[in-house]
């Protein structure tokens, strides 16, 4: 567990500072990026400076298809309000702070490059949150742990009022010889909550060697079933700014298991639970290390049974910062590689929110090593990659890309 905290701390050091995106660059009458008159459809987060001398900023964009932004005083500094563990939906942000000096649940609006507090309430039930989903447009579900990290705690939030119902989730007991439990990905699937989780040991011992998903009835939060499989570990993703699960158009649920620090020997993998069942599909298991030539770390569904998978294309030095990450298109149902997106430069940083999907476009934000940085546009129907919005120089890290509307 100590190593889990150390790994998170390195990520926090990376993301606890974001830089302003600069002055409006207008390319034609239809595309305008900048302070923009309430027209923000996307928000981009960028880091300026090195830990601990960093600052957090965000900026809105009307379109990601073309144009440019630069670091010249545009955007809003949000260091005192929020950090990277924030949730975007429908033009609002929800921020569950569990720090001892700011135990509040906040709702912000983001408009005209201003992050404005809509409502705040005390939030002390959980000590750390790593999972969330929306059960409907006005119901946000947050899952995390208590201070000893031996209980999984759930908060069901009305997003209009921030009224909250709290409950402990009745998962199976921590196995003997292991120290704690961690929540990972959370999804609302066919009227139920699907929570991936991991049982952790004291560092440097590996985690309990199972890929685990617990299925809960909603809204009662009673445990329907807890599934385990011993071919991988680390199902889902243990943070609030990446995706590792997808539900296809048939209603089948897929999850990526990424061992990372949980195991030095197991491979990343894909699992499937067919719609209407509460079992892993016994005929389905995909070794992603073999399929991609490197560990899969995140997965974003793009429709029609396909997903974009972020994976390690080069050996990992453990810093979470080198330019080793690449992207591939995977057929989830067949468990096969369609192709690697070789048009993209290698990305740096594992623990980043780099993909968002809108209609026929998947937008991929890449921290390239040389040349210009873009938010790349993957045309899903045409299977074509082109550079979109340029992020001009003067920053240290592209961190997060959110679809607001």
C-alpha positions as a printed NumPy array, in Angstrom:
array([[  0.   ,   0.   ,   0.   ],
       [  2.882,   2.339,   0.737],
       [  4.048,   1.943,  -2.851],
       [  0.56 ,   2.699,  -4.076],
       [  0.724,   5.966,  -2.208],
       [  4.207,   6.682,  -3.551],
       [  3.065,   6.025,  -7.125],
       [  0.067,   8.33 ,  -6.642],
       [  2.341,  10.96 ,  -5.109],
       [  4.569,  10.99 ,  -8.181],
       [  1.469,  11.48 , -10.285],
       [  0.242,  14.207,  -7.945],
       [  3.595,  15.935,  -8.279],
       [  3.091,  15.854, -12.011],
       [ -0.415,  17.203, -12.047],
       [ -0.597,  19.58 ,  -9.118],
       [  0.089,  22.504, -11.367],
       [ -1.319,  23.672, -14.656],
       [ -0.529,  26.596, -16.837],
       [ -2.673,  29.155, -18.512],
       [ -3.435,  28.789, -22.182],
       [ -2.862,  32.009, -23.908],
       [ -4.356,  34.706, -25.992],
       [ -7.203,  34.068, -28.363],
       [ -6.079,  32.988, -31.813],
       [ -8.835,  33.453, -34.358],
       [ -8.459,  31.564, -37.626],
       [-11.807,  32.287, -39.252],
       [-15.291,  33.409, -38.369],
       [-16.312,  29.927, -37.214],
       [-13.382,  28.845, -35.06 ],
       [-12.417,  30.986, -32.097],
       [-10.26 ,  29.706, -29.244],
       [ -9.858,  31.831, -26.156],
       [-11.847,  33.718, -23.532],
       [-14.865,  33.04 , -25.682],
       [-18.306,  34.275, -24.677],
       [-19.647,  31.145, -23.023],
       [-18.906,  29.033, -26.083],
       [-16.61 ,  26.541, -24.347],
       [-17.345,  22.972, -25.424],
       [-14.043,  21.623, -24.103],
       [-11.604,  22.398, -21.321],
       [ -7.853,  21.866, -21.584],
       [ -5.571,  21.546, -18.562],
       [ -1.853,  22.337, -18.78 ],
       [  1.054,  22.361, -16.337],
       [  3.636,  25.103, -16.008],
       [  6.671,  24.666, -13.76 ],
       [  8.254,  21.747, -11.922],
       [  7.13 ,  20.302,  -8.631],
       [  6.759,  21.851,  -6.11 ],
       [  6.735,  25.168,  -7.975],
       [  3.671,  24.564, -10.13 ],
       [  0.359,  26.303, -10.761],
       [ -2.968,  24.973, -11.972],
       [ -4.774,  26.585, -14.884],
       [ -7.483,  25.582, -17.337],
       [ -8.851,  27.103, -20.53 ],
       [-11.942,  26.589, -22.653],
       [-12.107,  25.832, -26.361],
       [-15.063,  26.029, -28.695],
       [-13.574,  23.482, -31.111],
       [-10.622,  21.104, -31.211],
       [-10.659,  20.639, -34.983],
       [ -8.25 ,  23.463, -35.871],
       [ -6.792,  26.717, -34.663],
       [ -4.22 ,  27.266, -31.935],
       [ -3.789,  28.415, -28.36 ],
       [ -0.65 ,  29.647, -26.615],
       [  0.483,  30.397, -23.077],
       [  0.078,  34.161, -23.015],
       [ -2.192,  35.014, -20.122],
       [ -5.408,  33.288, -21.178],
       [ -7.295,  30.793, -19.03 ],
       [ -7.97 ,  30.704, -15.316],
       [ -5.747,  29.813, -12.387],
       [ -7.53 ,  27.297, -10.155],
       [ -4.885,  26.219,  -7.64 ],
       [ -6.87 ,  27.323,  -4.608],
       [-10.099,  25.689,  -5.822],
       [ -9.405,  22.252,  -7.229],
       [ -6.876,  19.746,  -8.504],
       [ -6.665,  16.887, -10.969],
       [ -9.15 ,  14.646,  -9.127],
       [-12.133,  16.511, -10.552],
       [-15.186,  15.36 , -12.523],
       [-16.563,  17.086, -15.618],
       [-20.15 ,  16.799, -16.832],
       [-22.524,  19.031, -18.816],
       [-20.582,  22.246, -18.3  ],
       [-20.038,  21.687, -14.58 ],
       [-17.185,  20.296, -12.511],
       [-17.596,  18.308,  -9.289],
       [-14.677,  18.216,  -6.886],
       [-14.669,  15.935,  -3.824],
       [-11.803,  17.19 ,  -1.667],
       [-10.754,  14.847,   1.132],
       [ -7.774,  16.84 ,   2.405],
       [ -7.771,  17.676,   6.094],
       [ -7.866,  21.425,   5.433],
       [-10.55 ,  21.362,   2.727],
       [-13.026,  18.53 ,   3.326],
       [-15.676,  19.824,   0.948],
       [-17.674,  18.657,  -2.015],
       [-17.815,  21.49 ,  -4.544],
       [-19.783,  22.113,  -7.7  ],
       [-18.272,  24.586, -10.151],
       [-19.449,  26.061, -13.408],
       [-16.917,  26.701, -16.148],
       [-17.851,  29.508, -18.498],
       [-15.908,  32.332, -20.164],
       [-12.73 ,  30.74 , -18.784],
       [-13.916,  31.209, -15.217],
       [-14.321,  28.432, -12.676],
       [-17.123,  29.683, -10.447],
       [-18.353,  28.021,  -7.27 ],
       [-22.017,  27.042,  -7.553],
       [-22.363,  25.183,  -4.278],
       [-20.185,  23.666,  -1.529],
       [-21.018,  21.255,   1.294],
       [-18.901,  19.516,   3.954],
       [-17.458,  16.187,   2.813],
       [-15.795,  14.09 ,   5.519],
       [-17.085,  10.54 ,   5.024],
       [-14.278,   9.308,   2.771],
       [-10.539,   9.731,   3.185],
       [ -9.637,   9.156,  -0.446],
       [-11.675,   8.82 ,  -3.646],
       [-10.531,   7.012,  -6.776],
       [-13.771,   6.001,  -8.536],
       [-16.928,   7.652,  -9.81 ],
       [-19.78 ,   7.265, -12.274],
       [-23.14 ,   8.849, -13.042],
       [-26.176,   6.639, -12.447],
       [-28.254,   9.283, -14.245],
       [-27.971,  12.968, -15.116],
       [-28.473,  14.068, -11.511],
       [-26.927,  11.178,  -9.534],
       [-23.162,  11.025,  -9.038],
       [-21.694,   7.984,  -7.272],
       [-18.289,   8.333,  -5.567],
       [-16.306,   5.399,  -4.167],
       [-13.163,   5.488,  -2.063],
       [-11.732,   4.297,   1.23 ],
       [-11.557,   5.084,   4.908],
       [ -8.353,   6.295,   6.545],
       [ -7.036,   2.779,   7.199],
       [ -7.828,   1.73 ,   3.611],
       [ -9.57 ,  -1.415,   4.803],
       [-13.12 ,  -0.397,   3.877],
       [-14.711,   0.739,   0.615],
       [-17.044,   3.687,   1.135],
       [-19.707,   4.997,  -1.217],
       [-21.357,   8.409,  -1.479],
       [-24.424,   8.884,  -3.688],
       [-24.726,  12.587,  -4.553],
       [-27.616,  14.612,  -5.928],
       [-25.766,  16.896,  -8.344],
       [-28.401,  19.629,  -8.065],
       [-28.33 ,  20.006,  -4.291],
       [-25.163,  18.044,  -3.352],
       [-27.252,  16.141,  -0.811],
       [-25.353,  12.917,  -0.108],
       [-26.221,   9.386,   1.043],
       [-23.249,   7.47 ,   2.487],
       [-22.749,   3.731,   2.921],
       [-20.011,   1.139,   3.249],
       [-19.888,  -1.253,   0.299],
       [-20.139,  -4.919,   1.364],
       [-17.26 ,  -6.392,  -0.651],
       [-15.63 ,  -9.678,   0.264],
       [-13.222,  -9.497,   3.237],
       [ -9.562,  -8.656,   2.638],
       [ -7.766, -12.   ,   2.092],
       [ -5.354, -13.175,   4.757],
       [ -1.864, -11.771,   4.367],
       [ -3.031,  -8.594,   2.616],
       [ -3.293,  -5.141,   4.119],
       [ -5.931,  -3.104,   2.337],
       [ -8.444,  -2.659,  -0.437],
       [ -8.558,  -0.109,  -3.228],
       [-11.396,   1.017,  -5.479],
       [-10.627,   1.329,  -9.163],
       [-13.092,   1.866, -12.05 ],
       [-16.813,   2.371, -11.375],
       [-19.547,   2.011, -14.01 ],
       [-23.328,   2.044, -14.076],
       [-24.248,  -0.921, -16.283],
       [-27.791,  -2.148, -16.931],
       [-29.104,  -0.779, -13.628],
       [-26.171,  -2.026, -11.516],
       [-22.85 ,  -0.686, -10.276],
       [-19.75 ,  -2.481, -11.523],
       [-16.731,  -1.715,  -9.328],
       [-13.265,  -3.045, -10.111],
       [-11.017,  -3.326,  -7.077],
       [ -7.725,  -4.688,  -5.771],
       [ -6.526,  -6.094,  -2.453],
       [ -3.078,  -4.696,  -1.674],
       [ -0.147,  -5.836,   0.45 ],
       [  2.516,  -3.97 ,   2.353],
       [  5.252,  -2.781,   0.024],
       [  7.206,  -4.379,  -1.601],
       [  4.941,  -7.426,  -1.672],
       [  2.638,  -7.774,  -4.703],
       [ -1.127,  -7.425,  -4.508],
       [ -3.607, -10.275,  -4.237],
       [ -3.193, -11.842,  -7.729],
       [ -6.717, -11.565,  -9.064],
       [ -8.628,  -9.346, -11.48 ],
       [-11.711,  -8.434,  -9.444],
       [-15.052,  -6.8  , -10.166],
       [-17.854,  -6.437,  -7.606],
       [-21.422,  -5.998,  -8.874],
       [-23.921,  -4.099,  -6.715],
       [-27.628,  -3.545,  -6.968],
       [-28.541,   0.11 ,  -7.234],
       [-29.78 ,   2.01 ,  -5.331],
       [-29.715,  -0.539,  -2.471],
       [-25.921,  -1.043,  -2.793],
       [-26.274,  -4.713,  -1.88 ],
       [-23.625,  -7.04 ,  -3.3  ],
       [-24.927,  -9.149,  -6.178],
       [-21.679, -10.971,  -6.899],
       [-17.919, -10.544,  -6.697],
       [-15.902, -12.031,  -9.577],
       [-12.216, -12.995,  -9.514],
       [ -9.831, -14.295, -12.157],
       [ -6.187, -15.232, -11.623],
       [ -4.744, -14.48 , -15.053],
       [ -4.198, -10.77 , -14.371],
       [ -4.541,  -8.166, -11.634],
       [ -5.465,  -4.498, -11.413],
       [ -8.797,  -4.531, -13.204],
       [ -9.92 ,  -1.041, -14.135],
       [ -7.863,   2.029, -13.269],
       [ -7.106,   3.437,  -9.83 ],
       [ -7.642,   7.134, -10.488],
       [-10.38 ,   9.571, -11.481],
       [ -8.916,  10.906, -14.722],
       [ -8.56 ,   7.89 , -16.991],
       [-10.82 ,   5.223, -18.459],
       [-10.213,   1.466, -18.449],
       [-13.721,   0.119, -19.053],
       [-16.271,   0.268, -21.853],
       [-19.815,  -0.896, -22.601],
       [-20.407,  -1.709, -26.262],
       [-23.568,  -1.217, -28.311],
       [-24.755,  -4.714, -27.321],
       [-24.496,  -3.883, -23.636],
       [-21.447,  -6.104, -23.055],
       [-19.03 ,  -4.786, -20.434],
       [-15.28 ,  -4.823, -21.075],
       [-12.512,  -3.974, -18.629],
       [ -8.785,  -3.579, -18.974],
       [ -6.598,  -5.026, -16.226],
       [ -3.294,  -3.215, -15.817],
       [ -0.983,  -4.77 , -13.172],
       [  1.498,  -1.89 , -12.92 ],
       [  2.978,  -1.886,  -9.413],
       [  0.465,  -4.552,  -8.285],
       [  2.454,  -7.333,  -9.957],
       [  5.843,  -7.57 , -11.638],
       [  4.985, -10.778, -13.468],
       [  1.408, -10.557, -14.738],
       [  0.384,  -9.124, -18.106],
       [ -2.246,  -6.513, -18.868],
       [ -5.447,  -8.064, -20.173],
       [ -9.013,  -7.585, -21.36 ],
       [-12.029,  -9.243, -19.743],
       [-15.688,  -9.313, -20.759],
       [-19.008,  -9.727, -18.943],
       [-21.826, -10.349, -21.39 ],
       [-25.045,  -8.369, -21.035],
       [-27.529, -10.147, -18.775],
       [-24.859, -12.216, -16.991],
       [-22.849, -11.78 , -13.813],
       [-19.855, -13.903, -14.828],
       [-16.661, -13.341, -16.747],
       [-17.166, -14.672, -20.265],
       [-15.245, -17.988, -20.041],
       [-14.408, -17.843, -23.755],
       [-12.905, -14.346, -23.574],
       [ -9.452, -13.356, -22.358],
       [ -7.021, -11.106, -24.214],
       [ -3.362, -10.806, -23.216],
       [ -2.712,  -7.181, -24.154],
       [  1.045,  -7.384, -23.64 ],
       [  1.174,  -9.98 , -26.41 ],
       [ -1.387,  -8.232, -28.608],
       [  0.241,  -4.78 , -28.455],
       [  3.845,  -5.522, -27.607],
       [  3.528,  -3.535, -24.375],
       [  1.23 ,  -3.13 , -21.381],
       [ -2.155,  -1.518, -21.909],
       [ -2.714,   1.245, -19.361],
       [ -6.032,   2.845, -20.39 ],
       [ -8.987,   2.152, -22.678],
       [-11.625,   4.423, -24.211],
       [-14.676,   3.008, -25.973],
       [-15.477,   4.715, -29.291],
       [-18.569,   2.749, -30.33 ],
       [-19.33 ,  -0.207, -32.591],
       [-17.431,  -2.586, -30.337],
       [-14.117,  -0.77 , -30.714],
       [-11.821,   1.019, -28.309],
       [ -8.679,   3.127, -28.304],
       [ -6.071,   1.635, -25.99 ],
       [ -3.152,   3.6  , -24.591],
       [ -0.138,   1.324, -24.132],
       [  3.579,   1.305, -23.386],
       [  5.375,   1.123, -26.717],
       [  8.852,   1.303, -25.142],
       [ 10.318,   0.01 , -21.86 ],
       [  9.187,   1.862, -18.746],
       [ 11.771,   3.49 , -16.454],
       [  9.169,   3.951, -13.711],
       [  9.046,   7.746, -13.829],
       [  5.635,   8.025, -15.542],
       [  7.119,  10.803, -17.659],
       [  9.138,   9.462, -20.593],
       [  7.908,   9.451, -24.187],
       [  6.939,   5.786, -24.339],
       [  3.152,   5.801, -24.696],
       [  1.316,   4.993, -27.946],
       [ -2.258,   4.343, -29.052],
       [ -3.925,   1.412, -30.797],
       [ -7.38 ,   0.618, -32.168],
       [ -8.78 ,  -2.635, -30.777],
       [-11.831,  -4.706, -31.704],
       [-13.227,  -5.521, -28.284],
       [-15.645,  -8.254, -29.326],
       [-13.013, -10.143, -31.337],
       [-10.216,  -9.323, -28.912],
       [ -8.026,  -8.352, -31.843],
       [ -5.769,  -5.493, -32.886],
       [ -7.183,  -3.464, -35.771],
       [ -4.144,  -1.232, -36.064],
       [ -1.713,   0.968, -34.185],
       [ -2.1  ,   4.72 , -34.639],
       [  1.403,   5.226, -35.97 ],
       [  0.481,   8.702, -37.227],
       [  0.755,   9.931, -33.635],
       [  4.064,  10.813, -31.968],
       [  4.923,   8.927, -28.803],
       [  3.27 ,  10.407, -25.741],
       [  4.765,  10.943, -22.292],
       [  2.966,  10.381, -19.03 ],
       [  0.915,   7.344, -18.161],
       [ -1.481,   8.915, -15.681],
       [ -3.191,  11.526, -17.848],
       [ -6.683,  12.103, -19.246],
       [ -5.713,  12.27 , -22.915],
       [ -8.793,  11.102, -24.866],
       [-12.334,  12.398, -25.15 ],
       [-14.992,  11.296, -27.638],
       [-17.65 ,  13.441, -29.289],
       [-19.808,  11.994, -32.033],
       [-17.66 ,  10.667, -34.865],
       [-14.439,  12.156, -33.476],
       [-12.075,  10.919, -30.814],
       [ -9.702,  13.649, -29.679],
       [ -6.258,  12.515, -28.535],
       [ -4.017,  14.931, -26.656],
       [ -0.325,  14.083, -27.073],
       [  2.758,  15.38 , -25.262],
       [  5.223,  14.966, -28.126],
       [  8.992,  15.017, -27.708],
       [  9.796,  17.067, -30.804],
       [  7.828,  19.331, -33.115],
       [  4.458,  20.896, -32.452],
       [  1.926,  19.586, -29.947],
       [ -1.611,  18.968, -31.08 ],
       [ -4.903,  17.619, -29.953],
       [ -5.171,  15.036, -32.714],
       [ -8.49 ,  14.175, -34.362],
       [ -9.274,  10.515, -34.988],
       [-12.172,  10.263, -37.461],
       [-13.886,   7.068, -36.304],
       [-15.846,   6.423, -39.484],
       [-12.94 ,   7.092, -41.862],
       [-10.255,   5.579, -39.578],
       [ -8.12 ,   8.652, -40.23 ],
       [ -5.872,  10.718, -37.951],
       [ -5.211,  14.428, -38.523],
       [ -3.752,  17.213, -36.376],
       [ -6.398,  19.415, -34.787],
       [ -5.978,  22.245, -32.295],
       [ -2.332,  23.231, -31.862],
       [ -1.053,  23.854, -28.342],
       [  1.747,  26.366, -28.871],
       [  4.885,  26.344, -26.699],
       [  5.648,  27.746, -23.284],
       [  4.29 ,  24.984, -21.024],
       [  5.655,  21.903, -19.275],
       [  2.858,  19.357, -19.61 ],
       [ -0.475,  18.783, -21.313],
       [ -2.514,  17.113, -18.602],
       [ -6.193,  16.724, -19.208],
       [ -8.859,  17.153, -21.884],
       [-12.554,  17.369, -20.91 ],
       [-15.715,  17.476, -22.983],
       [-18.03 ,  19.883, -21.202],
       [-21.28 ,  19.692, -23.182]])
